[in-house]
Every structure is written in C-alpha cells, then in structure tokens.
Amino acid sequence: MLKLEFERSVDKVLAQAHDSGILIDFGWTMPIMKAEAIEYCQTYNKAPNLGFYEQDGIVTLTHKGGKMAFSPQEAAAIVDLIKAAYL
C-alpha cells in the first residue's frame, strides 16, 4: 500500500493506494476503483464533470456524485501516487 498525507490549514488529506483502488479522505472518504483512478490520470483536465479538472488555480476531482477541491500541487501528488501504484 502506498500512502500520501499532507496538511491543510484546517483539515488533513490522506490518500492511500490499495490493490483494488484508492481512498482519499478529506473530511469524508472518496473510494475510487483502480481502473477509474487510472482513467482519471489519463484524462486529466479533459472534462469538468469527470476526474481531475483544473480551473482558476483549483483542481476539482469529480467522482460519481462527489467532488473534492485541491491545489494543483496536491492534485499532482495524488496523480503521482496513482501512477506509482498502478502504471
């Protein structure tokens, strides 16, 4: 299992890559299956309502009905975690 953790002013973000997929915990947990996580890396910034999409200096991760906002550096770290685990 690979694990990434970083601090925010109020919250802590934790991303973990497991055999079946990733878990991102940011006050609530967003599980993303391995195939979808890989797809989100490969389609980075292609669609505003699916996967990672950057706009106005904020990267939004949209997965099913959930959305999480990250800085570009935080999103890049999560993408790197996914790539290290699965690609």
PyRosetta script that sets phi, psi and omega in degrees:
from pyrosetta import init, pose_from_sequence

init()
pose = pose_from_sequence("MLKLEFERSVDKVLAQAHDSGILIDFGWTMPIMKAEAIEYCQTYNKAPNLGFYEQDGIVTLTHKGGKMAFSPQEAAAIVDLIKAAYL")
pose.set_psi(1, 130.4)
pose.set_omega(1, 172.8)
pose.set_phi(2, -98.0)
pose.set_psi(2, 146.9)
pose.set_omega(2, -174.8)
pose.set_phi(3, -139.3)
pose.set_psi(3, 140.6)
pose.set_omega(3, 178.8)
pose.set_phi(4, -132.5)
pose.set_psi(4, 132.3)
pose.set_omega(4, 179.6)
pose.set_phi(5, -139.3)
pose.set_psi(5, 133.9)
pose.set_omega(5, 175.2)
pose.set_phi(6, -143.3)
pose.set_psi(6, 153.9)
pose.set_omega(6, -175.6)
pose.set_phi(7, -91.3)
pose.set_psi(7, 148.5)
pose.set_omega(7, 168.3)
pose.set_phi(8, -124.4)
pose.set_psi(8, 170.0)
pose.set_omega(8, -176.7)
pose.set_phi(9, -59.7)
pose.set_psi(9, -34.0)
pose.set_omega(9, -177.3)
pose.set_phi(10, -116.3)
pose.set_psi(10, -34.6)
pose.set_omega(10, -171.4)
pose.set_phi(11, -119.1)
pose.set_psi(11, 168.9)
pose.set_omega(11, 172.6)
pose.set_phi(12, -119.2)
pose.set_psi(12, 134.9)
pose.set_omega(12, 178.0)
pose.set_phi(13, -106.3)
pose.set_psi(13, 131.6)
pose.set_omega(13, 178.6)
pose.set_phi(14, -127.3)
pose.set_psi(14, 127.5)
pose.set_omega(14, 175.7)
pose.set_phi(15, -123.3)
pose.set_psi(15, 131.1)
pose.set_omega(15, -179.9)
pose.set_phi(16, -129.0)
pose.set_psi(16, 135.0)
pose.set_omega(16, 175.8)
pose.set_phi(17, -104.1)
pose.set_psi(17, 121.7)
pose.set_omega(17, 178.1)
pose.set_phi(18, -113.8)
pose.set_psi(18, 175.2)
pose.set_omega(18, 179.3)
pose.set_phi(19, -57.6)
pose.set_psi(19, -37.4)
pose.set_omega(19, -174.9)
pose.set_phi(20, -91.9)
pose.set_psi(20, -15.4)
pose.set_omega(20, -178.9)
pose.set_phi(21, 161.5)
pose.set_psi(21, -169.2)
pose.set_omega(21, -178.5)
pose.set_phi(22, -110.1)
pose.set_psi(22, 154.8)
pose.set_omega(22, 172.2)
pose.set_phi(23, -121.5)
pose.set_psi(23, 127.8)
pose.set_omega(23, 174.8)
pose.set_phi(24, -116.4)
pose.set_psi(24, 121.1)
pose.set_omega(24, -178.5)
pose.set_phi(25, -112.5)
pose.set_psi(25, 119.4)
pose.set_omega(25, -177.7)
pose.set_phi(26, -145.7)
pose.set_psi(26, 62.4)
pose.set_omega(26, -174.5)
pose.set_phi(27, 89.6)
pose.set_psi(27, -31.4)
pose.set_omega(27, 171.3)
pose.set_phi(28, -145.2)
pose.set_psi(28, 161.7)
pose.set_omega(28, -173.0)
pose.set_phi(29, -103.7)
pose.set_psi(29, 131.6)
pose.set_omega(29, 175.9)
pose.set_phi(30, -112.9)
pose.set_psi(30, 105.1)
pose.set_omega(30, 175.0)
pose.set_phi(31, -85.3)
pose.set_psi(31, 135.5)
pose.set_omega(31, 178.9)
pose.set_phi(32, -130.9)
pose.set_psi(32, 123.1)
pose.set_omega(32, -179.8)
pose.set_phi(33, -63.6)
pose.set_psi(33, 153.4)
pose.set_omega(33, -175.7)
pose.set_phi(34, -51.9)
pose.set_psi(34, -49.8)
pose.set_omega(34, -177.6)
pose.set_phi(35, -61.6)
pose.set_psi(35, -39.0)
pose.set_omega(35, 179.1)
pose.set_phi(36, -69.9)
pose.set_psi(36, -39.6)
pose.set_omega(36, 178.5)
pose.set_phi(37, -61.1)
pose.set_psi(37, -42.9)
pose.set_omega(37, 177.2)
pose.set_phi(38, -62.6)
pose.set_psi(38, -44.2)
pose.set_omega(38, 178.6)
pose.set_phi(39, -59.7)
pose.set_psi(39, -41.8)
pose.set_omega(39, -179.2)
pose.set_phi(40, -64.2)
pose.set_psi(40, -34.7)
pose.set_omega(40, 176.0)
pose.set_phi(41, -68.1)
pose.set_psi(41, -41.0)
pose.set_omega(41, -176.8)
pose.set_phi(42, -74.8)
pose.set_psi(42, -20.7)
pose.set_omega(42, -179.3)
pose.set_phi(43, -114.5)
pose.set_psi(43, 26.8)
pose.set_omega(43, -178.8)
pose.set_phi(44, -52.4)
pose.set_psi(44, 127.8)
pose.set_omega(44, 175.0)
pose.set_phi(45, 65.3)
pose.set_psi(45, 27.8)
pose.set_omega(45, 179.4)
pose.set_phi(46, -98.5)
pose.set_psi(46, -33.5)
pose.set_omega(46, -176.0)
pose.set_phi(47, -141.7)
pose.set_psi(47, 133.4)
pose.set_omega(47, -176.3)
pose.set_phi(48, -70.4)
pose.set_psi(48, -16.2)
pose.set_omega(48, -176.3)
pose.set_phi(49, -115.1)
pose.set_psi(49, 21.7)
pose.set_omega(49, 179.4)
pose.set_phi(50, -154.3)
pose.set_psi(50, 118.7)
pose.set_omega(50, 177.4)
pose.set_phi(51, 75.8)
pose.set_psi(51, -148.6)
pose.set_omega(51, -177.0)
pose.set_phi(52, -87.5)
pose.set_psi(52, 130.5)
pose.set_omega(52, 177.9)
pose.set_phi(53, -141.7)
pose.set_psi(53, 126.4)
pose.set_omega(53, -176.8)
pose.set_phi(54, -101.9)
pose.set_psi(54, 131.9)
pose.set_omega(54, 177.5)
pose.set_phi(55, -153.7)
pose.set_psi(55, 130.7)
pose.set_omega(55, 178.0)
pose.set_phi(56, 53.6)
pose.set_psi(56, 40.2)
pose.set_omega(56, 175.8)
pose.set_phi(57, 77.5)
pose.set_psi(57, 9.4)
pose.set_omega(57, 177.7)
pose.set_phi(58, -125.4)
pose.set_psi(58, 136.1)
pose.set_omega(58, 176.7)
pose.set_phi(59, -105.0)
pose.set_psi(59, 122.3)
pose.set_omega(59, 177.5)
pose.set_phi(60, -101.8)
pose.set_psi(60, 130.3)
pose.set_omega(60, 173.3)
pose.set_phi(61, -101.8)
pose.set_psi(61, 115.4)
pose.set_omega(61, 178.7)
pose.set_phi(62, -109.1)
pose.set_psi(62, 125.3)
pose.set_omega(62, 179.0)
pose.set_phi(63, -140.7)
pose.set_psi(63, 115.7)
pose.set_omega(63, -176.7)
pose.set_phi(64, 53.2)
pose.set_psi(64, -120.8)
pose.set_omega(64, -178.4)
pose.set_phi(65, -93.3)
pose.set_psi(65, 3.2)
pose.set_omega(65, -175.2)
pose.set_phi(66, -106.6)
pose.set_psi(66, 152.2)
pose.set_omega(66, 176.6)
pose.set_phi(67, -136.8)
pose.set_psi(67, 140.3)
pose.set_omega(67, 173.2)
pose.set_phi(68, -133.1)
pose.set_psi(68, 141.0)
pose.set_omega(68, -179.7)
pose.set_phi(69, -107.9)
pose.set_psi(69, 137.1)
pose.set_omega(69, -178.8)
pose.set_phi(70, -135.1)
pose.set_psi(70, 158.8)
pose.set_omega(70, 168.2)
pose.set_phi(71, -72.7)
pose.set_psi(71, 161.0)
pose.set_omega(71, 176.6)
pose.set_phi(72, -57.7)
pose.set_psi(72, -35.1)
pose.set_omega(72, 179.7)
pose.set_phi(73, -68.5)
pose.set_psi(73, -41.2)
pose.set_omega(73, 178.0)
pose.set_phi(74, -64.5)
pose.set_psi(74, -44.7)
pose.set_omega(74, 179.2)
pose.set_phi(75, -62.2)
pose.set_psi(75, -41.8)
pose.set_omega(75, 179.0)
pose.set_phi(76, -61.7)
pose.set_psi(76, -38.3)
pose.set_omega(76, 178.6)
pose.set_phi(77, -65.2)
pose.set_psi(77, -39.3)
pose.set_omega(77, 178.4)
pose.set_phi(78, -68.1)
pose.set_psi(78, -43.1)
pose.set_omega(78, 177.1)
pose.set_phi(79, -60.7)
pose.set_psi(79, -43.2)
pose.set_omega(79, 178.2)
pose.set_phi(80, -62.3)
pose.set_psi(80, -37.7)
pose.set_omega(80, 176.7)
pose.set_phi(81, -62.6)
pose.set_psi(81, -45.0)
pose.set_omega(81, 178.8)
pose.set_phi(82, -61.8)
pose.set_psi(82, -46.0)
pose.set_omega(82, -179.9)
pose.set_phi(83, -62.9)
pose.set_psi(83, -41.9)
pose.set_omega(83, 180.0)
pose.set_phi(84, -65.1)
pose.set_psi(84, -34.2)
pose.set_omega(84, -177.0)
pose.set_phi(85, -81.2)
pose.set_psi(85, -34.7)
pose.set_omega(85, -167.6)
pose.set_phi(86, -124.6)
pose.set_psi(86, -16.5)
pose.set_omega(86, -175.9)
pose.set_phi(87, -113.5)
pose.dump_pdb("model.pdb")
